[in-house]
Amino acid sequence: MWLPFVQGQSQQAPPKEQLEVQPQTQPQKLQSEKALPKVTLSVKALEEKGRQVLRRYNYRNALADSAEAHKELKALVYRLQQDSYLMASADTSYLRNDTLHVKLHMGQSLEWAQLRNGNLSEGILVESGFREKFYHDTPFKPAEYVKLQQRILDYAERSGYPFASVWLDSIRIEGNKIEAALMVEKAFVVTYDSLQIVGDTRTQPKFLMHYLQLLPGQPYNQDQINASQRMLSALPYIKVTRPPQVRFARDKAQVHYFIDDRQANQIDGVVGFLPDPVRKDKLLITGEANLNIRNIKGSGKQLGLQWRRVNKGSVILNGEYLHPNLLGTPFEVGAKFNLLKQDSSFITVQPRMQLSYYTLKYGKFSVFTEWRNSRILSDASPQSLQQFDLADAQTTTYGLNYLWNNLDDFYFPRRGRLIEMQLSAGAKKLLRNPGLEKSFYDTLDVKTTQLGLALRLENFFRLGKNSALLARLQGQALLNDQLFLNDMYRIGGLSSLRGFDDYFFYASSYAVSTLEYRLFTAADSYVLLFYDQGYYRSDLEQSSESDMPFGVGGGISFSTGAGIFQLVYSLGKSEQQPLSFKYSKIHFGITSKF
């Protein structure tokens, strides 16, 4: 007796011979069918038991023509075979008038008497989920057996055996009962030999080797190959032109990647015009300048600088340096620096060190430590500190960060999801101001514990060939019984809640949700419409407030000879700002890449 699906082999194994499969020809239509509007399919089982089984299956009776009727019959037979009736077949079929008559041979329902473990190791048993008790007096379903085969082959491919095969041995059939032993042949172990880069790029193979974790001498892992293309799409400075190829030579695997360099180094500036809070008849000019140098000397190193003038007298300065492959390992070390000067009120300096590790499934896991030092610039008074508005403080924080990203493009995504979560904890210490009496601090907790939470979710839905919808939620929360104004988060502006001045709101916790429609006019140009809905709380010791501001607007982004030009127009409404064109915000700038 012939049994289908009794042997499986890894798809990575090269075939011993090429087989050419000719497409099946469709049944010829009779001349009389041209005048018939429909064909009725009539199926009768030859055995009495088969008639009872056939009643449980639904199939279409009225078809457009005889070709469609034969397709429906073929689908019905296939479903029967997949449900353990392997001998099911259409023995006789003939077309009379407008009816296709079929006599169906059902046969017996085959069952497993026993499927024994032939030579499967404990690791294969655990990974495949195979248990002998699951294959005792149960229907023999080829589809389920094929899934079991594939799970075993997948585990073998992840363990360095891409040419493994699975089959049934010692097959014995009595009546409708099948007994067999499940066997696996791993063949030989395959290890990585080298990584080759094909294309116009300066990226070094050594960097990609450690970034993708494809180190020579390690066992071949098919999951790594599948994940590597997704990991490459997360790098802003390269473009994947073709899927990777693996070439096997004896017991060695050589991986070839097809990539080109992408213009990712960035110099850009944005200019904003806001109403001057002091002189209503004048506009206040704000600005931003960015410098990002990526993939320095093809090693993946990155350097970034950002300067922003938020409003009159307020300046932000950010810096970042990333160094991958620390000491030849897949770890990445990073240093960040943030400085905020809020007019003449206070200045906050916040350096950060972090160590990151990239996982195979889109992820980046980081541990970090931060040192935050905030000092009052103006002359402090006991009244201001008693109201918990401002205070000199120093905070040391330790935290965890996880980033998961499968967006289809770094700069202009149209499909995919991004998730970022962060948890931090640390100790905050109040620093004594020399202008105050020492006894003043007796009423305050000089040392407290502070917790921080952060979440960012982005989902891009592709609505058509040239449009996409962005749904985003981002928020943060600061947990401490003794919060000051210069401890709080700052939201508002182009990067968080549009329609308001940059850093317009002080918040101890906030959330901003966004819906943004993008209509692409080119690969790197689009028109956008957006709605931002925010919520924030500002919990000080002596006061508390909350609000639900929102912003609406639109903009354009398109390529020019000098770079990418961006223009965003927005309106915002909150308890402090009415929805009026008088308070509208216009941001425009140009991004130059080289």
C-alpha positions in Angstrom: 0.0 0.0 0.0 1.3 3.5 -0.9 1.1 6.1 1.9 1.6 9.8 1.1 3.8 12.1 3.2 5.8 9.4 4.8 9.2 11.1 4.3 10.3 14.6 4.7 13.6 16.4 3.9 14.9 19.9 4.8 14.2 22.4 2.0 17.9 23.4 2.1 19.1 20.1 0.8 20.1 20.3 -2.9 17.9 17.9 -5.0 19.6 14.9 -6.5 17.7 15.4 -9.7 15.5 17.9 -11.3 11.9 16.9 -11.8 9.7 18.7 -14.3 6.0 18.7 -13.4 3.6 19.4 -16.2 0.4 21.3 -15.3 -2.7 19.2 -15.2 -5.0 19.8 -18.1 -8.5 20.8 -17.4 -11.4 18.6 -18.6 -12.5 19.5 -22.1 -15.9 21.2 -22.2 -18.6 19.6 -24.3 -20.0 21.6 -27.2 -23.4 21.4 -25.6 -22.1 23.1 -22.4 -21.9 26.5 -24.2 -25.6 26.8 -24.1 -26.0 25.6 -20.5 -26.1 28.3 -17.8 -25.1 26.0 -15.0 -23.9 22.5 -14.2 -25.1 20.6 -11.2 -22.7 18.4 -9.2 -24.2 15.1 -8.0 -21.9 13.0 -5.8 -22.9 9.5 -4.4 -20.8 7.3 -2.3 -20.6 3.6 -3.2 -20.6 2.3 0.4 -23.4 2.8 2.9 -20.9 4.0 5.5 -19.4 6.3 3.0 -22.8 7.9 2.4 -23.1 8.7 6.1 -19.6 10.3 6.1 -20.3 12.3 3.0 -23.3 14.1 4.7 -20.8 15.8 7.0 -19.1 17.6 4.1 -20.4 20.7 2.4 -19.6 21.4 -1.2 -21.1 23.6 -4.0 -23.8 21.9 -6.1 -24.4 24.5 -8.7 -21.4 25.5 -10.8 -20.8 27.7 -13.8 -19.6 24.9 -16.1 -18.1 21.4 -16.1 -14.5 22.7 -15.5 -15.7 24.3 -12.2 -17.6 21.2 -11.3 -14.4 19.1 -11.7 -12.5 21.6 -9.5 -15.1 21.3 -6.8 -14.9 17.5 -7.0 -11.2 17.5 -6.7 -11.3 19.8 -3.6 -13.8 17.4 -2.0 -11.6 14.4 -2.5 -8.6 16.2 -1.2 -10.5 17.2 2.0 -11.5 13.5 2.5 -7.9 12.4 2.1 -6.7 15.0 4.6 -9.3 13.7 7.1 -7.7 10.2 7.1 -9.8 8.8 4.2 -6.6 8.3 2.1 -8.3 5.9 -0.4 -11.0 8.3 -1.3 -11.3 8.6 -5.1 -13.8 9.5 -7.8 -14.1 6.1 -9.6 -16.7 7.1 -12.2 -17.9 10.5 -13.5 -20.0 11.4 -16.5 -21.8 14.5 -17.7 -25.5 14.1 -18.6 -27.5 17.1 -19.7 -26.6 19.7 -17.1 -25.5 17.3 -14.3 -22.1 15.9 -13.5 -22.7 12.5 -11.9 -19.9 11.1 -9.7 -19.6 7.8 -8.0 -17.2 8.2 -5.0 -15.2 5.4 -3.4 -14.6 6.4 0.2 -12.6 3.6 1.7 -11.7 3.1 5.3 -10.6 5.8 7.7 -7.0 5.0 8.5 -5.9 5.3 12.1 -2.6 5.2 14.0 -2.2 2.1 16.0 1.1 3.4 17.2 3.8 5.8 16.2 7.0 5.0 18.1 10.0 7.2 18.7 12.7 5.7 16.5 15.8 7.7 17.2 14.7 11.2 18.2 16.8 12.9 20.8 15.4 14.6 23.9 16.0 18.1 22.3 14.0 17.1 19.2 11.2 15.7 21.3 10.9 18.9 23.3 11.1 21.3 20.3 8.7 19.3 18.0 6.2 18.5 20.7 6.1 14.8 19.6 4.5 12.4 22.2 3.7 8.8 21.4 0.4 9.0 23.3 -0.8 11.6 20.7 -0.6 8.9 18.0 -2.4 6.0 19.5 -5.8 5.1 18.2 -6.2 8.4 16.5 -7.1 9.2 12.8 -4.1 9.3 10.4 -4.2 12.9 9.0 -1.4 13.5 6.5 -1.5 17.3 7.1 -0.8 16.8 10.9 2.1 14.4 10.1 3.6 16.9 7.7 3.5 19.6 10.4 5.3 17.3 12.7 7.9 16.6 10.1 8.4 20.4 9.5 8.8 21.1 13.2 11.6 18.5 13.4 13.3 19.8 10.3 13.0 23.4 11.6 14.7 22.4 14.8 17.5 20.6 12.8 18.0 23.7 10.7 18.4 25.9 13.8 20.9 23.4 15.2 23.4 23.2 12.3 21.8 20.4 10.3 20.2 21.9 7.2 20.3 18.6 5.3 18.3 16.5 7.8 15.5 14.2 6.7 12.6 12.6 8.5 10.8 9.4 7.5 8.7 6.5 8.8 10.4 3.2 9.3 9.1 -0.4 10.0 5.6 0.4 8.6 3.0 -2.2 9.3 -0.7 -2.0 8.3 -3.3 -4.3 9.7 -6.9 -3.5 8.5 -7.1 0.2 8.9 -4.4 0.5 11.6 -0.9 1.9 10.9 2.1 1.2 13.1 5.5 2.8 12.4 8.6 4.3 13.9 9.6 7.9 13.4 13.2 8.3 12.3 15.5 11.3 11.7 18.8 11.5 9.9 20.8 14.7 10.7 23.4 14.0 8.0 26.4 16.2 8.9 26.8 19.4 10.9 27.3 22.7 8.9 29.1 25.7 10.3 29.5 29.3 9.0 32.6 29.9 6.9 32.4 33.6 6.0 30.2 36.5 5.1 30.4 38.2 1.7 29.0 41.6 0.7 28.0 42.3 -2.9 27.1 45.8 -3.9 28.1 49.4 -3.9 28.8 49.8 -0.1 31.7 50.7 2.2 30.2 48.6 5.0 32.7 46.2 6.4 31.9 42.5 6.5 33.4 42.3 10.0 30.8 44.7 11.3 27.9 42.9 9.7 29.3 39.6 10.9 29.0 40.6 14.6 25.8 42.7 14.1 24.0 39.7 12.5 25.8 37.2 14.9 27.0 35.0 12.0 30.4 34.1 13.4 32.7 31.6 11.6 32.7 28.2 13.2 29.3 28.6 14.8 26.6 26.0 13.7 24.4 27.1 10.8 21.0 28.5 11.9 18.3 29.1 9.4 16.4 31.4 11.8 19.5 33.7 11.8 19.4 33.9 8.0 15.7 34.7 7.9 16.1 37.3 10.6 19.2 38.9 9.1 17.4 40.7 6.3 14.9 42.2 8.8 17.9 43.4 10.9 19.5 45.0 7.9 16.4 47.0 7.1 16.7 48.6 10.6 20.0 50.2 9.6 19.5 53.7 8.1 22.6 53.7 6.0 22.2 50.7 3.8 19.6 49.4 1.4 19.0 45.7 0.7 18.7 45.0 -3.0 18.2 41.2 -3.0 17.4 38.6 -0.4 20.5 36.9 1.1 21.9 33.7 -0.5 23.6 30.8 1.2 26.1 28.7 -0.6 27.1 25.3 0.9 30.6 23.8 0.3 30.8 20.5 2.0 30.2 21.3 5.7 30.7 25.1 5.4 28.1 27.8 4.7 29.0 31.0 3.0 26.4 33.8 3.3 26.1 36.5 0.6 24.4 39.8 1.2 23.4 42.2 -1.6 23.4 45.7 -0.2 24.1 49.3 -1.4 24.9 52.4 0.6 22.1 54.8 1.3 22.5 58.5 1.8 22.1 58.7 5.6 24.5 61.3 6.9 22.3 64.3 7.7 22.6 68.0 8.0 19.2 69.8 8.5 17.6 72.8 10.0 14.1 73.8 10.8 12.8 77.4 11.4 9.6 78.1 13.4 7.6 81.3 13.8 5.7 81.8 17.1 3.9 84.8 18.6 6.2 86.7 21.0 4.7 86.4 24.5 6.2 89.8 25.4 5.4 91.8 22.3 2.2 90.7 20.6 3.0 92.6 17.4 6.1 90.6 16.7 7.0 87.0 15.9 9.5 84.9 17.8 11.8 82.9 15.6 12.8 79.5 16.9 15.1 77.0 15.3 16.7 73.6 15.2 19.9 72.2 13.7 20.9 68.6 13.4 24.1 66.8 12.4 24.1 63.0 12.1 27.1 61.0 10.8 26.3 57.3 10.4 28.4 54.3 9.5 31.7 56.0 10.1 34.4 54.2 7.9 31.9 51.4 7.3 32.1 50.3 10.9 28.5 51.1 12.0 29.7 53.9 14.4 27.3 56.9 14.7 27.7 60.4 15.9 24.8 62.8 16.4 24.4 66.5 17.5 21.2 68.5 17.9 20.8 72.2 18.8 17.3 73.7 19.4 16.2 77.2 20.4 12.8 76.5 21.9 11.8 80.1 22.8 13.4 83.3 24.0 16.3 82.4 26.2 15.7 78.6 26.2 18.2 76.3 24.5 18.5 72.5 24.1 21.7 70.7 23.2 21.8 66.9 22.6 24.6 64.6 21.7 24.9 60.9 21.0 27.7 58.4 20.1 27.1 54.7 19.3 29.9 52.2 19.1 28.9 48.7 17.9 30.9 45.4 18.2 32.4 46.3 21.6 35.7 44.4 21.8 34.6 42.1 18.9 31.3 41.1 20.6 27.7 41.7 19.4 27.3 44.3 22.2 26.9 48.0 21.4 28.0 50.8 23.8 26.4 54.2 23.6 26.8 57.6 25.2 24.2 60.4 25.3 24.2 63.9 26.6 21.3 66.3 27.1 21.3 69.9 28.2 18.2 72.1 28.8 18.5 75.7 29.7 15.0 77.1 30.6 15.3 80.9 30.1 16.7 82.3 33.4 15.0 79.8 35.7 17.1 76.6 35.7 19.6 74.4 33.7 19.5 70.6 33.6 22.4 68.5 32.4 21.7 64.8 31.9 24.5 62.4 30.6 23.7 58.7 29.9 25.7 55.5 29.3 24.1 52.4 27.9 25.0 48.9 26.8 22.8 47.2 24.1 22.4 43.8 22.6 20.5 43.1 19.3 18.2 40.0 19.3 17.4 38.0 16.2 13.7 38.9 16.3 13.9 42.7 15.5 14.7 43.5 19.1 17.3 45.7 20.9 17.7 45.2 24.6 19.6 47.9 26.6 20.7 48.6 30.2 21.7 52.1 31.1 22.6 54.5 33.8 21.8 58.3 33.9 23.1 61.2 36.0 20.7 64.1 36.2 21.8 67.4 37.7 19.4 70.3 37.8 20.4 73.8 39.2 18.4 76.9 39.7 19.8 79.9 37.8 17.8 82.7 39.3 18.1 83.7 43.0 16.3 81.1 45.0 13.8 82.2 47.7 12.3 80.2 50.5 8.8 80.9 49.1 9.5 79.3 45.7 10.9 76.1 47.4 8.1 75.9 49.8 5.7 75.8 46.8 7.9 73.0 45.3 8.3 75.0 42.1 12.1 74.7 41.7 14.9 73.0 43.6 18.5 72.0 43.1 18.6 68.2 42.7 20.8 65.4 41.6 19.5 62.0 40.5 21.3 58.8 39.7 19.1 56.3 37.7 19.5 52.8 36.5 17.1 51.3 33.9 16.1 48.8 31.2 15.0 49.6 27.7 13.6 47.3 25.0 13.0 48.3 21.3 11.1 46.1 18.8 11.1 47.3 15.2 9.9 45.7 12.0 9.1 48.8 10.0 9.7 48.2 6.3 11.7 51.4 5.8 13.8 53.5 8.3 12.8 56.9 6.8 9.6 56.4 4.9 7.7 53.4 6.4 4.4 52.3 5.0 3.9 49.0 6.9 5.2 47.6 10.2 5.2 48.2 13.9 7.5 49.7 16.5 7.4 49.1 20.2 9.6 50.7 22.8 9.4 50.2 26.6 11.6 51.6 29.4 11.7 51.2 33.1 14.0 53.1 35.4 14.6 53.6 39.1 17.0 55.7 41.1 17.8 57.9 44.1 17.2 61.7 44.0 19.1 63.9 46.4 18.3 67.6 47.1 21.3 69.9 47.0 21.5 72.7 49.5 21.3 76.2 48.1 23.9 78.4 49.8 21.5 81.3 49.8 19.1 79.5 52.2 19.2 78.7 55.8 20.2 75.2 56.7 17.1 74.7 58.9 14.9 75.2 55.8 15.8 71.7 54.5 14.7 70.1 57.8 11.1 70.1 56.5 12.1 68.3 53.2 13.2 64.8 52.4 16.7 65.2 51.2 16.9 61.7 49.7 14.0 60.0 47.9 13.4 57.1 45.5 12.2 58.0 42.0 10.7 55.6 39.3 10.2 56.3 35.6 8.1 54.5 33.0 8.0 55.2 29.2 6.1 53.6 26.4 6.0 54.2 22.6 3.8 52.3 20.1 3.7 52.9 16.4 1.8 51.0 13.8 1.8 51.7 10.0 -1.1 50.4 8.0 -0.7 50.4 4.3 -4.1 51.5 2.9 -3.2 51.3 -0.8 -0.4 51.5 -3.3 0.5 55.1 -2.3 -1.0 55.7 1.1 -0.5 54.7 4.7 -2.0 55.4 8.1 0.1 55.9 11.2 -1.4 55.1 14.6 0.9 56.1 17.5 0.8 56.2 21.3 3.6 57.6 23.4 3.7 58.4 27.1 5.8 58.7 30.2 5.3 58.8 34.0 7.5 60.0 36.8 6.7 58.6 40.2 8.0 60.5 43.3 6.3 62.0 46.3 8.4 65.1 46.0 8.4 66.6 42.5 9.6 70.0 41.4 8.9 71.9 38.3 12.4 71.3 36.9 12.0 67.5 37.4 9.1 67.2 35.0 8.7 66.1 31.4 8.2 68.7 28.7 5.8 68.2 25.9 4.5 70.2 23.0 5.9 71.0 19.6 6.7 69.2 16.4 8.1 66.0 18.0 5.3 65.4 20.5 2.1 67.4 20.5 1.7 69.6 17.5 -0.2 72.9 17.5 1.7 74.2 20.6 5.0 75.8 21.4 7.9 73.5 22.0 8.0 72.4 25.6 4.8 74.2 26.3 3.5 71.9 29.0 5.1 70.6 32.2 3.9 67.1 33.1 4.7 64.5 35.7 2.8 62.0 33.5 1.4 62.3 30.0 0.1 60.3 26.9 -0.2 61.5 23.3 -2.1 59.5 20.7 -1.7 60.3 17.0 -3.6 59.4 13.8 -1.7 60.5 10.7 -2.6 59.9 7.1 0.2 60.0 4.5 -0.4 60.1 0.7 2.9 59.4 -1.1 3.5 61.2 -4.3 6.9 59.6 -4.6 9.1 57.1 -2.7 10.4 59.9 -0.5 7.6 62.5 -0.8 4.2 62.7 0.8 1.3 64.9 1.9 0.0 64.4 5.5 -3.0 65.1 7.7 -2.9 64.5 11.4 -4.7 64.6 14.7 -2.9 64.6 18.0 -4.8 63.9 21.3 -3.0 64.5 24.5 -3.5 64.0 28.2 -1.2 65.2 31.0 -1.0 65.6 34.7 1.3 68.0 36.7 1.4 66.8 40.3 3.4 69.2 42.5 3.4 69.0 46.3 1.2 72.1 46.7 -0.7 72.0 43.4 -2.0 69.7 40.8 -3.5 70.2 37.3 -4.5 68.1 34.3 -5.8 68.8 30.8 -6.6 67.1 27.5 -5.1 69.3 24.7 -5.3 68.3 21.1 -3.7 69.4 17.8 -4.8 69.2 14.1 -3.1 70.1 10.9 -1.3 69.0 7.8 1.9 69.3 5.9 4.0 68.2 3.0 7.4 66.6 2.5 9.1 66.3 -0.8 12.6 65.9 -2.4 14.5 68.8 -3.9 18.0 69.1 -5.4 19.3 70.3 -2.0 17.5 67.8 0.1 14.0 67.0 1.6 11.8 70.0 2.2 9.2 69.8 5.0 6.4 72.1 5.9 3.9 71.5 8.7 1.0 73.8 9.7 -0.9 73.1 12.9 -3.6 74.4 15.3 -3.9 73.4 19.0 -6.4 73.8 21.8 -6.0 73.5 25.6 -7.2 75.3 28.7 -4.3 77.7 28.2 -4.7 78.2 24.4 -7.9 78.6 22.4 -8.4 77.0 19.0 -7.6 80.0 16.8 -5.6 80.8 13.7 -4.0 83.5 15.8 -2.1 80.7 17.7 -1.3 78.6 14.6 2.2 77.1 14.3 4.2 76.9 11.1 7.4 74.8 10.9 9.5 74.3 7.8 13.0 73.2 7.0 15.2 71.2 4.7 17.0 68.0 5.4 20.2 67.5 3.4 21.7 63.9 3.2 25.1 63.0 1.9 
